[in-house]
Amino acid sequence: MAETPSITCSACTTEGKKPNAAGSSCYTCPDEGATAGCSSCSADNTCEACVPGKILKTDGNTKTCVAEAECTAGFFVSTANSAKTCISCTDNSNGVPDCATCEARADDKAKAECLSCTGTKKPNTTGTACVACTIADCANCDKENVCEACTSNKKLSPLKDACLTDCPAGTYDNTNICTPCHTSCASCESNANQDSCTACYPGHVLNKSDSSTTGTCIPECTGRYAENCEAGMCTAVLGGSKYCSRCKSGYVPVDGVCTAMSAGARDASGCKASGGKCTACTGTNYALLSGGCYNTKALPGSAVCTAATSGSCTTCANGQTYTSGTCPACAEGCSACSNGNTQQCTKCLAGYYLDSTASKCVKCSENSADGKIQGVKDCVSCKEPPSGSGPVTCYVTQTPTVDPTDPSVNKGGLSTGAIAGISVAAVVVVGGLVGFLCWWFVCRGKA
């Protein structure tokens, strides 16, 4: 007996009803309300396919037909086997838990890539998970409270624990990621090379050529900064470091270096010389500071004065008023202080943090006077704790090295004590050798 052929329904006789996708049943599926735009329904008023130009949107137990452009606000267009559907960013199969906004992943169009999460959670860098992350302005966290990228215009801390307005000392902005410079640099130009420093920590100066903006950091009062400086006159303090304030005959201090009075650098500064010092500066952007002429648009001059007119500073970098050829110095470690009160710090040099209780700047490696803030050993770049107590946030540490200017240290790195010990040992050895030779030639000869 021949089998009865199966029948597939393509249209229903009752108005407002449509066949299901298999063509085996007719269900109530009018072109209005929740089923508007449906081409078939899987049960009464339950859409399962849409007319051309619409895609099926699943929101919990509700299915509707929408235009692709309407698949937003917590939903995304998922494409699987060339078929498009609109599903929730938190869909159990293809979404991401706790995701607020998303888009289709580039490597798998069926799945969601999360762009933002609910509450304080943040998407990871691949957009495949929402991670607990309370860091302000953080865009992505791969681990709990470990930021991987910040929102626009913010810089990722080198510790990945904060999003900052500016990168801290000892780091540079590498496409909004604060990346470490060489440990000797307080700031640098785009890499961690030792000769890429653009500024140094207090007690060190930038050793560079006149035509360059980068160089290495060397101890203050050494190298070219010590040449032709009168003995004991490396006393001018700019930006926490010392420079020559009086040069030997025939030289004057220009930008911290004793410059021959006939040199072009002296011409540019307009230094009027007298007794190894400058008494006036007529060069554009140059100001008279501590007996020398300094360019206010470059270090070290800009650390003290940022604008000058007719050789006089008009804007002191530390907030003070220019008087008698100098900007009054703030207390140690301060880069700015209250006008009229140089002991009240408002901003610190690299290598220091602000103890707001005492209005003092304290080295990153030292505790505050009241002990509420703890420094970190060997730290040279830090920030005070936001609560005002606890350890500083340390960004850069610098292993202590031998100071070549220390008179107790030999150039090879040996202390005077070690040298003395070696000298005694050498005397003993030489004495023993002489005694042996005397015995050999004298005593044996008599025998």
Secondary structure as UniProt FT lines:
FT   TURN            15..16
FT   STRAND          17..19
FT   TURN            21..22
FT   STRAND          26..28
FT   HELIX           33..35
FT   TURN            36..37
FT   STRAND          38..43
FT   TURN            44..45
FT   STRAND          46..50
FT   TURN            52..53
FT   STRAND          55..59
FT   TURN            60..61
FT   STRAND          62..66
FT   HELIX           68..70
FT   STRAND          75..80
FT   TURN            81..82
FT   STRAND          83..88
FT   TURN            89..90
FT   TURN            92..94
FT   TURN            97..98
FT   STRAND          99..104
FT   TURN            109..110
FT   STRAND          112..117
FT   TURN            119..120
FT   STRAND          121..123
FT   TURN            125..126
FT   STRAND          130..132
FT   TURN            136..137
FT   STRAND          138..143
FT   TURN            144..145
FT   STRAND          146..150
FT   TURN            152..153
FT   STRAND          155..156
FT   TURN            158..159
FT   STRAND          163..164
FT   TURN            169..170
FT   STRAND          171..173
FT   STRAND          177..180
FT   TURN            183..184
FT   STRAND          185..188
FT   HELIX           194..196
FT   STRAND          197..200
FT   TURN            202..203
FT   STRAND          204..207
FT   TURN            210..211
FT   STRAND          215..219
FT   TURN            220..221
FT   HELIX           223..225
FT   TURN            226..228
FT   TURN            231..232
FT   STRAND          236..238
FT   TURN            239..240
FT   STRAND          241..243
FT   TURN            249..250
FT   STRAND          251..254
FT   TURN            255..256
FT   STRAND          257..260
FT   TURN            261..262
FT   HELIX           264..269
FT   STRAND          271..274
FT   TURN            275..276
FT   STRAND          277..281
FT   TURN            284..285
FT   STRAND          286..289
FT   TURN            290..291
FT   STRAND          292..295
FT   TURN            296..297
FT   TURN            299..300
FT   HELIX           301..303
FT   STRAND          305..309
FT   TURN            310..311
FT   STRAND          312..316
FT   TURN            317..318
FT   TURN            324..325
FT   TURN            332..333
FT   STRAND          334..338
FT   TURN            339..340
FT   STRAND          341..348
FT   TURN            350..351
FT   STRAND          352..355
FT   TURN            356..359
FT   STRAND          360..363
FT   TURN            364..365
FT   TURN            369..370
FT   STRAND          373..374
FT   TURN            377..378
FT   STRAND          379..383
FT   TURN            386..387
FT   STRAND          390..391
FT   STRAND          393..397
FT   TURN            404..405
FT   TURN            407..408
FT   TURN            411..412
FT   HELIX           416..438
FT   HELIX           439..443
FT   HELIX           444..446
//
